[in-house]
Amino acid sequence: KSPSPGFALHGEPAPAARKQCFLETPPFAPSRERGWGEGEMTGIALLTASPSPPAPLPSRERGVSGVAGHVDSRDCHSCDCPALAARTVTCFVACFAACFAAFLAILPVARADIVVKDDAGREVRLAQPAQRIVTLAPHLAELLFAAGAGEKLVGAVDYSDYPPAAKKAPRVGGYDRLDLEAVAALKPDLALAWASGNSAAQIDRLRALGLTVYVSEPSRMASVASQIEDLGQLAGSEAAANTAARRFRERLENLRATNAKKPPVRVFYELWNAPLMTIGGSQIISDVITLCGGVNVFAGIDRKAATVSIEAVLAADPEAIIATGMGEARPEWLRDWGEWPRLTAVKRDNLFHINPDLLHRHTPRILDGAEQLCADLDIARARRPSVTGKKP
């Protein structure tokens, strides 16, 4: 007789079985011993042909695993001849789909290049997240840690001292005198440069050596958050970077809202004393002054930093003078303004000092410096004759 349709994996079935159906086992039954084994095919053992004892027909209402109407490869033991054809097809399709899905899972996943635009307007492209990063300014080492990628720092310049872990990175010179051989010897796949600190010639030389360079020069407070996000993308630490950027923006907006309607205060920011230097309107510290309701009296200068004369400061007559110096200690040269008692800032004793690390490094700590500067300008407002009742 011609056998009934179906798959007979074990040769000619017994007559008793023939009366019911030829299919007693699914064409493919799971076998860990004969399959590829666990750990391969993403942990799914390959379904291979192996004997399997007959199993009772699952309830039509219950289905398999208690799910009504569901049929999978475990349901293929049925010898319900009227439904045999449908179940055979269902079993085959289920097994094939499982194997195909496992095959796709082990294929290499194509990943698009990482592309960001730096402050120089150049496109920075990496085929994969950077694993070895060199920072060419102290604030960039700090910014890398803020982006959650500090463990990828393999080289930094002098004075890269925050957070303390940054001190462990090998030195590659100073930001204004880079040791290009030391940088190249570290074999970085990304170098973070500072536009106004590193020389353009040295940055070009790094590119000529085949290094990928990201140039930083934030001119506004909001740019700090954007750069944290950029570094997170380039280093593959997006989750930590995005969280840090969000927190930065929240603090920034709170400061902006708090100081938005306060009376303006004319400010001279003393960057250095000999020669006397200040900041222009495109410098990020000028944005901090504006945030606090201050007015940079030299905002019209088209450079980030410039020398000015004593006469120019006297003519501007600032209401407050803010100096930085070299560290946490108040610089002695801030007292030198006492030689010009007619200056409004001197008459009202509005001579303030802020640790330069808080304002000169374009990192999340600039918000700490901004809070202090805003508090200093509040003191200056409180010392106005209209508030104190004293004569000007």
Helices and strands as residue ranges (DSSP letters): H 15-20, E 29-30, G 41-43, E 47-48, G 73-77, G 81-83, H 84-105, E 114-117, E 123-126, E 133-135, H 138-146, G 150-152, E 153-155, G 164-168, E 173-174, E 177-178, H 180-185, E 190-194, H 200-208, E 213-216, H 221-235, H 238-259, E 265-270, E 272-273, E 276-279, H 284-291, E 294-296, E 305-307, H 310-316, E 320-323, G 332-339, H 344-347, E 351-353, H 356-359, H 366-382, H 385-388
